[in-house]
Amino acid sequence: MTGYVARDRRWQPDALTPAYKSSLKRSPQAALISFPTTISEETGPVFGHDILGPLDADLIHNFAADGASAIGPRIIVHGRVLDEFGRPVPNALVEVWQANAGGRYRHRKESYLAPLDPNFGGCGRFLTGEDGSYEFRTIQPGPYPWPNGPNDWRPAHIHFSVFGAAFAQRLITQMYFEGDPMIPLCPIVGVLNAKEAVEALVASLDMTRTVPMDARAYKFDIVLRGRRQTAFENRPEGM
C-alpha cells in the first residue's frame, strides 16, 4: 500500500469465527481482493475544531440537564494515537460510544432491561493534539448480556472510531479495562489470535492522572497500522 505499511492480517482476527455467531453471516464468502489506494484515501479527510461542541469530550455532562450529571463511577480516558512507526497522529477525529453504568445503550432497539440514565447519552468526540494525545471524561460502563450463547456477557468496554490522517488509517476498535475478569470469557475477545493483541485493547489504570475525590484515570494508546496495530472489530481489512 503506497505510503503506508500494510496491515498484518495474521495479527487481526479472522473474519469467520464461529464462536462469535454474528460473523457467520457477515464474513466474506470469497477470497479478498486488494486494490491500490487512491489519492483521496491517502490525503483525506481533514477535520477542524469548528466541528466540535464545548462538551463533546465530556460524556458526563454533554447529554445531562442543567445542573445534572451522568450516574456512575467517573473516569478519565487518555492516551495517544500513533502511526505504524510510533509517530503521533495530530488532528485525528476520534469518536467514542458506550453503554451506561448499568450496561445499557441509549438505542431504540436495546433489549437489555437495565435502566436508562436520563442524563447520559453515551457518545462523544474530540481531536488529537499535535503530539497525538487525547483525553475525555465519562463514566465507567457496565457489562451486559448479549444473545450470542446461552449465557454470554460483554465485558465493560468503550467503542472507538479513529479517522487518522487519511481514510487509509481508518480504525474501529474497543477498549477494555484492566483487571476485568470477564475479558477472557468474551467470545468477541476470543477471536484475537495473540495474547499481545488482547493486551493492546486493555486500558491500564493510571493513578498519576486521577482527580482526587472525583475520577480515576485509564491510559489507552492506539496504533493505526502495521504489525502492532490496535485490533479492528473483527474485520480483516477494517472496512
Contacts in CASP RR format, 6 or more apart in sequence:
PFRMAT RR
TARGET T0000
AUTHOR 0000-0000-0000
METHOD contacts of the structure
MODEL  1
MTGYVARDRRWQPDALTPAYKSSLKRSPQAALISFPTTISEETGPVFGHD
ILGPLDADLIHNFAADGASAIGPRIIVHGRVLDEFGRPVPNALVEVWQAN
AGGRYRHRKESYLAPLDPNFGGCGRFLTGEDGSYEFRTIQPGPYPWPNGP
NDWRPAHIHFSVFGAAFAQRLITQMYFEGDPMIPLCPIVGVLNAKEAVEA
LVASLDMTRTVPMDARAYKFDIVLRGRRQTAFENRPEGM
1 36 0 8 1.000
1 37 0 8 1.000
1 168 0 8 1.000
2 36 0 8 1.000
2 37 0 8 1.000
2 42 0 8 1.000
3 42 0 8 1.000
4 37 0 8 1.000
4 42 0 8 1.000
4 84 0 8 1.000
4 168 0 8 1.000
4 169 0 8 1.000
4 225 0 8 1.000
5 84 0 8 1.000
5 85 0 8 1.000
5 225 0 8 1.000
5 226 0 8 1.000
5 227 0 8 1.000
6 225 0 8 1.000
6 226 0 8 1.000
7 225 0 8 1.000
7 226 0 8 1.000
7 229 0 8 1.000
7 237 0 8 1.000
8 226 0 8 1.000
8 227 0 8 1.000
8 229 0 8 1.000
9 236 0 8 1.000
9 237 0 8 1.000
10 193 0 8 1.000
11 193 0 8 1.000
11 194 0 8 1.000
11 197 0 8 1.000
11 226 0 8 1.000
11 227 0 8 1.000
11 228 0 8 1.000
11 229 0 8 1.000
11 231 0 8 1.000
12 193 0 8 1.000
12 229 0 8 1.000
12 231 0 8 1.000
12 232 0 8 1.000
12 235 0 8 1.000
12 236 0 8 1.000
12 238 0 8 1.000
13 191 0 8 1.000
13 192 0 8 1.000
13 193 0 8 1.000
13 231 0 8 1.000
13 232 0 8 1.000
13 234 0 8 1.000
13 236 0 8 1.000
14 191 0 8 1.000
14 193 0 8 1.000
14 236 0 8 1.000
15 23 0 8 1.000
15 27 0 8 1.000
15 28 0 8 1.000
15 234 0 8 1.000
15 235 0 8 1.000
15 236 0 8 1.000
16 23 0 8 1.000
16 24 0 8 1.000
16 27 0 8 1.000
17 23 0 8 1.000
17 187 0 8 1.000
17 190 0 8 1.000
17 191 0 8 1.000
17 234 0 8 1.000
18 24 0 8 1.000
19 187 0 8 1.000
19 190 0 8 1.000
19 191 0 8 1.000
20 148 0 8 1.000
20 187 0 8 1.000
20 188 0 8 1.000
20 190 0 8 1.000
20 191 0 8 1.000
20 234 0 8 1.000
21 148 0 8 1.000
21 149 0 8 1.000
21 187 0 8 1.000
22 148 0 8 1.000
23 191 0 8 1.000
23 234 0 8 1.000
28 236 0 8 1.000
32 236 0 8 1.000
32 237 0 8 1.000
37 168 0 8 1.000
40 167 0 8 1.000
41 166 0 8 1.000
41 167 0 8 1.000
41 168 0 8 1.000
42 166 0 8 1.000
42 167 0 8 1.000
42 168 0 8 1.000
43 166 0 8 1.000
44 165 0 8 1.000
44 166 0 8 1.000
44 167 0 8 1.000
45 93 0 8 1.000
45 163 0 8 1.000
45 166 0 8 1.000
45 167 0 8 1.000
46 91 0 8 1.000
47 91 0 8 1.000
47 92 0 8 1.000
47 93 0 8 1.000
47 127 0 8 1.000
47 163 0 8 1.000
48 91 0 8 1.000
48 127 0 8 1.000
49 127 0 8 1.000
51 93 0 8 1.000
52 125 0 8 1.000
52 126 0 8 1.000
52 127 0 8 1.000
55 61 0 8 1.000
55 62 0 8 1.000
56 62 0 8 1.000
56 124 0 8 1.000
56 125 0 8 1.000
56 126 0 8 1.000
57 124 0 8 1.000
57 125 0 8 1.000
57 126 0 8 1.000
57 135 0 8 1.000
57 136 0 8 1.000
57 137 0 8 1.000
58 136 0 8 1.000
58 137 0 8 1.000
59 70 0 8 1.000
59 96 0 8 1.000
59 98 0 8 1.000
59 120 0 8 1.000
59 121 0 8 1.000
59 122 0 8 1.000
59 123 0 8 1.000
59 124 0 8 1.000
59 136 0 8 1.000
59 137 0 8 1.000
59 138 0 8 1.000
59 139 0 8 1.000
60 69 0 8 1.000
60 70 0 8 1.000
60 74 0 8 1.000
60 120 0 8 1.000
60 137 0 8 1.000
60 138 0 8 1.000
60 139 0 8 1.000
61 69 0 8 1.000
61 70 0 8 1.000
62 121 0 8 1.000
62 124 0 8 1.000
63 70 0 8 1.000
63 119 0 8 1.000
63 120 0 8 1.000
63 121 0 8 1.000
63 122 0 8 1.000
64 70 0 8 1.000
64 119 0 8 1.000
64 120 0 8 1.000
65 118 0 8 1.000
65 119 0 8 1.000
68 119 0 8 1.000
69 119 0 8 1.000
70 100 0 8 1.000
70 101 0 8 1.000
70 117 0 8 1.000
70 119 0 8 1.000
70 120 0 8 1.000
70 121 0 8 1.000
70 138 0 8 1.000
70 139 0 8 1.000
71 100 0 8 1.000
71 101 0 8 1.000
71 117 0 8 1.000
71 119 0 8 1.000
71 120 0 8 1.000
71 139 0 8 1.000
72 100 0 8 1.000
72 101 0 8 1.000
72 139 0 8 1.000
72 140 0 8 1.000
73 101 0 8 1.000
73 139 0 8 1.000
73 140 0 8 1.000
73 216 0 8 1.000
74 137 0 8 1.000
74 138 0 8 1.000
74 139 0 8 1.000
74 140 0 8 1.000
74 214 0 8 1.000
74 215 0 8 1.000
74 216 0 8 1.000
75 137 0 8 1.000
75 138 0 8 1.000
75 139 0 8 1.000
75 140 0 8 1.000
75 215 0 8 1.000
75 216 0 8 1.000
75 217 0 8 1.000
75 218 0 8 1.000
76 135 0 8 1.000
76 136 0 8 1.000
76 137 0 8 1.000
76 209 0 8 1.000
76 210 0 8 1.000
76 211 0 8 1.000
76 215 0 8 1.000
76 216 0 8 1.000
76 217 0 8 1.000
76 218 0 8 1.000
77 96 0 8 1.000
77 135 0 8 1.000
77 136 0 8 1.000
77 137 0 8 1.000
77 138 0 8 1.000
77 158 0 8 1.000
77 175 0 8 1.000
77 203 0 8 1.000
77 217 0 8 1.000
77 218 0 8 1.000
77 220 0 8 1.000
78 133 0 8 1.000
78 134 0 8 1.000
78 135 0 8 1.000
78 136 0 8 1.000
78 206 0 8 1.000
78 209 0 8 1.000
78 217 0 8 1.000
78 218 0 8 1.000
78 219 0 8 1.000
78 220 0 8 1.000
79 133 0 8 1.000
79 134 0 8 1.000
79 135 0 8 1.000
79 219 0 8 1.000
79 220 0 8 1.000
79 221 0 8 1.000
79 222 0 8 1.000
80 88 0 8 1.000
80 128 0 8 1.000
80 131 0 8 1.000
80 132 0 8 1.000
80 133 0 8 1.000
80 134 0 8 1.000
80 221 0 8 1.000
80 222 0 8 1.000
81 88 0 8 1.000
81 89 0 8 1.000
81 92 0 8 1.000
81 94 0 8 1.000
81 128 0 8 1.000
81 132 0 8 1.000
81 134 0 8 1.000
81 162 0 8 1.000
81 164 0 8 1.000
81 221 0 8 1.000
81 222 0 8 1.000
81 224 0 8 1.000
82 88 0 8 1.000
82 89 0 8 1.000
82 132 0 8 1.000
82 221 0 8 1.000
82 222 0 8 1.000
82 223 0 8 1.000
82 224 0 8 1.000
83 89 0 8 1.000
83 165 0 8 1.000
83 169 0 8 1.000
83 223 0 8 1.000
83 224 0 8 1.000
83 225 0 8 1.000
84 223 0 8 1.000
84 224 0 8 1.000
84 225 0 8 1.000
84 226 0 8 1.000
84 227 0 8 1.000
84 228 0 8 1.000
84 229 0 8 1.000
86 223 0 8 1.000
88 128 0 8 1.000
88 129 0 8 1.000
88 130 0 8 1.000
88 131 0 8 1.000
88 132 0 8 1.000
88 133 0 8 1.000
89 128 0 8 1.000
89 132 0 8 1.000
89 164 0 8 1.000
89 165 0 8 1.000
89 169 0 8 1.000
89 224 0 8 1.000
90 128 0 8 1.000
90 129 0 8 1.000
90 130 0 8 1.000
90 131 0 8 1.000
90 132 0 8 1.000
91 127 0 8 1.000
91 128 0 8 1.000
91 129 0 8 1.000
91 130 0 8 1.000
91 165 0 8 1.000
92 127 0 8 1.000
92 128 0 8 1.000
92 132 0 8 1.000
92 162 0 8 1.000
92 163 0 8 1.000
92 164 0 8 1.000
92 165 0 8 1.000
92 169 0 8 1.000
93 125 0 8 1.000
93 126 0 8 1.000
93 127 0 8 1.000
93 162 0 8 1.000
93 163 0 8 1.000
93 164 0 8 1.000
94 125 0 8 1.000
94 126 0 8 1.000
94 127 0 8 1.000
94 128 0 8 1.000
94 134 0 8 1.000
94 160 0 8 1.000
94 161 0 8 1.000
94 162 0 8 1.000
94 163 0 8 1.000
95 123 0 8 1.000
95 124 0 8 1.000
95 125 0 8 1.000
95 160 0 8 1.000
95 161 0 8 1.000
96 123 0 8 1.000
96 124 0 8 1.000
96 125 0 8 1.000
96 136 0 8 1.000
96 138 0 8 1.000
96 158 0 8 1.000
96 159 0 8 1.000
96 160 0 8 1.000
96 161 0 8 1.000
97 105 0 8 1.000
97 122 0 8 1.000
97 123 0 8 1.000
97 124 0 8 1.000
97 158 0 8 1.000
97 159 0 8 1.000
98 105 0 8 1.000
98 122 0 8 1.000
98 123 0 8 1.000
98 138 0 8 1.000
98 141 0 8 1.000
98 157 0 8 1.000
98 158 0 8 1.000
98 159 0 8 1.000
99 105 0 8 1.000
99 122 0 8 1.000
99 141 0 8 1.000
99 142 0 8 1.000
99 144 0 8 1.000
100 106 0 8 1.000
100 114 0 8 1.000
100 116 0 8 1.000
100 117 0 8 1.000
100 120 0 8 1.000
100 121 0 8 1.000
100 122 0 8 1.000
100 139 0 8 1.000
100 141 0 8 1.000
100 142 0 8 1.000
101 117 0 8 1.000
101 120 0 8 1.000
101 139 0 8 1.000
101 140 0 8 1.000
101 141 0 8 1.000
101 142 0 8 1.000
102 114 0 8 1.000
102 115 0 8 1.000
102 117 0 8 1.000
102 141 0 8 1.000
102 142 0 8 1.000
102 144 0 8 1.000
103 112 0 8 1.000
103 114 0 8 1.000
103 141 0 8 1.000
103 142 0 8 1.000
103 143 0 8 1.000
103 144 0 8 1.000
103 156 0 8 1.000
104 110 0 8 1.000
104 112 0 8 1.000
104 114 0 8 1.000
104 115 0 8 1.000
104 116 0 8 1.000
104 144 0 8 1.000
105 112 0 8 1.000
105 122 0 8 1.000
106 116 0 8 1.000
106 120 0 8 1.000
106 121 0 8 1.000
106 122 0 8 1.000
112 144 0 8 1.000
112 145 0 8 1.000
114 144 0 8 1.000
120 139 0 8 1.000
122 138 0 8 1.000
124 136 0 8 1.000
126 134 0 8 1.000
126 135 0 8 1.000
126 136 0 8 1.000
127 134 0 8 1.000
128 134 0 8 1.000
137 215 0 8 1.000
138 158 0 8 1.000
140 156 0 8 1.000
140 177 0 8 1.000
140 216 0 8 1.000
141 156 0 8 1.000
141 157 0 8 1.000
141 158 0 8 1.000
142 156 0 8 1.000
143 153 0 8 1.000
143 154 0 8 1.000
143 155 0 8 1.000
143 156 0 8 1.000
143 180 0 8 1.000
143 182 0 8 1.000
144 153 0 8 1.000
144 154 0 8 1.000
145 151 0 8 1.000
145 152 0 8 1.000
145 153 0 8 1.000
145 154 0 8 1.000
146 152 0 8 1.000
146 153 0 8 1.000
146 154 0 8 1.000
148 187 0 8 1.000
149 187 0 8 1.000
152 186 0 8 1.000
152 187 0 8 1.000
153 182 0 8 1.000
153 185 0 8 1.000
153 186 0 8 1.000
154 182 0 8 1.000
154 186 0 8 1.000
154 188 0 8 1.000
155 176 0 8 1.000
155 177 0 8 1.000
155 180 0 8 1.000
155 182 0 8 1.000
155 183 0 8 1.000
155 185 0 8 1.000
155 186 0 8 1.000
155 189 0 8 1.000
156 176 0 8 1.000
156 177 0 8 1.000
156 180 0 8 1.000
156 182 0 8 1.000
157 174 0 8 1.000
157 175 0 8 1.000
157 176 0 8 1.000
157 177 0 8 1.000
158 174 0 8 1.000
158 175 0 8 1.000
159 172 0 8 1.000
159 173 0 8 1.000
159 174 0 8 1.000
159 175 0 8 1.000
159 233 0 8 1.000
160 171 0 8 1.000
160 172 0 8 1.000
160 173 0 8 1.000
160 174 0 8 1.000
160 175 0 8 1.000
160 222 0 8 1.000
161 171 0 8 1.000
161 172 0 8 1.000
162 169 0 8 1.000
162 170 0 8 1.000
162 171 0 8 1.000
162 172 0 8 1.000
162 173 0 8 1.000
162 222 0 8 1.000
162 224 0 8 1.000
163 169 0 8 1.000
163 170 0 8 1.000
164 170 0 8 1.000
164 171 0 8 1.000
164 224 0 8 1.000
168 225 0 8 1.000
169 224 0 8 1.000
169 225 0 8 1.000
170 238 0 8 1.000
170 239 0 8 1.000
171 222 0 8 1.000
171 224 0 8 1.000
171 229 0 8 1.000
171 230 0 8 1.000
171 232 0 8 1.000
171 238 0 8 1.000
172 232 0 8 1.000
172 233 0 8 1.000
172 235 0 8 1.000
172 238 0 8 1.000
173 201 0 8 1.000
173 222 0 8 1.000
173 230 0 8 1.000
173 231 0 8 1.000
173 232 0 8 1.000
173 233 0 8 1.000
174 188 0 8 1.000
174 201 0 8 1.000
174 233 0 8 1.000
175 201 0 8 1.000
175 202 0 8 1.000
175 203 0 8 1.000
175 218 0 8 1.000
175 220 0 8 1.000
176 183 0 8 1.000
176 189 0 8 1.000
176 201 0 8 1.000
176 202 0 8 1.000
176 203 0 8 1.000
177 202 0 8 1.000
177 203 0 8 1.000
177 218 0 8 1.000
178 202 0 8 1.000
178 203 0 8 1.000
178 204 0 8 1.000
178 205 0 8 1.000
178 218 0 8 1.000
179 202 0 8 1.000
180 202 0 8 1.000
183 189 0 8 1.000
183 198 0 8 1.000
183 202 0 8 1.000
184 190 0 8 1.000
184 198 0 8 1.000
188 233 0 8 1.000
188 234 0 8 1.000
189 198 0 8 1.000
189 201 0 8 1.000
190 198 0 8 1.000
191 234 0 8 1.000
192 198 0 8 1.000
192 201 0 8 1.000
192 231 0 8 1.000
196 228 0 8 1.000
197 231 0 8 1.000
200 223 0 8 1.000
200 228 0 8 1.000
200 230 0 8 1.000
200 231 0 8 1.000
201 230 0 8 1.000
201 231 0 8 1.000
203 218 0 8 1.000
203 219 0 8 1.000
203 220 0 8 1.000
204 218 0 8 1.000
204 219 0 8 1.000
204 220 0 8 1.000
205 216 0 8 1.000
205 217 0 8 1.000
205 218 0 8 1.000
206 217 0 8 1.000
206 218 0 8 1.000
206 219 0 8 1.000
207 216 0 8 1.000
207 217 0 8 1.000
208 217 0 8 1.000
209 217 0 8 1.000
209 219 0 8 1.000
210 216 0 8 1.000
210 217 0 8 1.000
211 217 0 8 1.000
222 230 0 8 1.000
223 229 0 8 1.000
223 230 0 8 1.000
224 230 0 8 1.000
232 238 0 8 1.000
END
